[in-house]
Each structure stands twice: as structure tokens, then as C-alpha cells.
Amino acid sequence: VPQEYTEYEFVMQWGERRWVVRRRYREFSALDTALDETLPESVQLPPFPQKSTFGRMSPSLVRTRRMELQRYLRAVLSDNDLSVLNQVRRFCKMPEGCNEAAVEVPWEQWKQQRETDPSQNQTSSENRTQQG
């Protein structure tokens, strides 16, 4: 049975290099859990968005959750202790040699750039169907 889900798209930048990372909510949740289990109690993780079972595909929820996940990702990447962890580097698909200077590009900036450059034309949060 096909299952619908939402993929959130984030643009990462390191120097002049940019790449797109697409992740589902559950992948963010798995990252948060892995970090929480790995880190000492003295390290405080940023707040993680709550899971919602109602209206999970509604445009309003997708938009709100995207902003919350973006805030979470930016907080993780701006923390020097968190941004260098292997779990974070893999999650963000950081290229070889990339260090803690990688950042998530502000969505508004990326969206404006995509509107002026048709080759960048993809949706920020896409509903997809997965064959189960």
C-alpha cells in the first residue's frame, strides 16, 4: 500500500559550495534521539518540534513544521560541539573536508534565488508516495 509522507528540503552551504538535503520528520527525530543518547546530560539540545498525528499533510502544518525543523537544524549547526559530530555531518551530507563552518542557507534567500533561476525549481517540502 503506497504511503504518503512529507520531505523537507534544506540548502546547506560551505564556502561557495551548496547542496540540498532532503529529510523526513522521522529522520530529524532519529537524529535528535541519537544526539540525546550520545551526549552528556550537561549538553543541552535545542527544542525539537512535537509530532502531530492529525492533519500531518496539511499545508499549514507542513509550513509550520518546516520552520521548526529549520530552527532546530540551525541551532545544532551553530553549536560548535554539536556541528562536528558524525551524526550531524552524515545527516547534513557534509562533503569530505567540510567542518563546522557549514551552515543552513536562509530559506527566503534560497527561495528567491530559485524563483530567478529556473534550474533550481523544486519544492521546499514535497509530498511523496512511497511503495510499502
N, C-alpha and C positions, 0 to 999 in steps of 0.2 A: 504494500500500500504506500503510495507516494506521501511524503511528509513535507509540509511547508515549513520553512524557517527563514529567519532574517539574518543576513550577513552584514556586518558593519565594516565600512571601509575607512581606513585611516592612512594618511600620507606621512611617511617618515622622511627625514632629511638628515644627512650627514655631509657637511660641507656643501658642495654643489650637487651631490648625488641625492636623488629622491626615489622612493619606491613605495608601492601601495601594499598595505597589509589588510587582508580581509579576515575577519574573525566573527564567530558566532558568540552569543552571550555566554553559552556554556563553556567556551574556551577561555573567556575572561574569568569566569567563575573558577575554572580549574587552575588558572594562573594565580588567582587570589588565594585559593586554598593551599596550593603548593608553597607560595611565599609565606603564608601564615604558619605552615607546618615546619618550614625550614628555618625561619628567622627566630632569633631570641625574643623573649617577651618584651624586652626593652625597646625593640624596633616597632614603631607604630606604622601600620599600613594605612593608606588613605581609605576613606569610607567607600564601600563597594555598593553599587546600586542593588536594590531589592529585586528579587524575582517576582514577576507578576504572571498569574495563570489566566487572568481574564483580559480579553482584548489585546493579547500579545502581538497580534499582527496589525493592530490599528495604527494608522499613520501618526497619530498623536503620541502613542506610547513609543513607537519606533524612534520618533524625533527626540522625545524626552530621554529615552534610554541611551541614544547615541551621544547626547550631550553629557550625560552622567558618565558613560564609559570613556568619553574623551577626557573629562576632568580627572577620572581615575588614572588613565594612562599618562597624562601629563604630570600628575603628582608622582607617579612611580618613576618616570624618566627624569624628573627634576631632582630626585633624591639620589645623591652620589653613591650611597650604599646599595640602593635597590637597582639602579640602572645598569650596574656592571654584572649583575647576577646572570648566570647561564640561562635560567628560566625566562628572564626578561629578554635577553638577547635573542633567544630562539623564538619567543612569542612575536617579537617585533621584526624577525627575519633580518637582523643586522648583518651586513656583509663583513667578511673577514677584514680585520684591521680596524673596524669601527669601534669606537669607545663610547664613553658616557656623554660625548658631545652630540649624539644623535637625538633629535627632537621630533615631536609630532607637529606637523605644519598646521597652523590655524585653519580650520575648515573653511571659514569665509574666504580666506586668501586662495585656497585651492579651488573652491567652487568658482570664484570669479575668474581664475586662470583657465579653468576648464570651459567656461562659457565662451571665452575668447579664442580658445584653441580646440577645434572640433576633434582632434586626435585624442584628446583627453576625456571624451564624452562617455562617462559611465555613471551609474547612480551611486550615491553615497551609502545607502542602506538598501540592499536588494532582497526582495522576497524570492526565494528559490524553492524548487521542488526537488526533493531527494528521494531516490528509489530506495525503499527499505528492504 
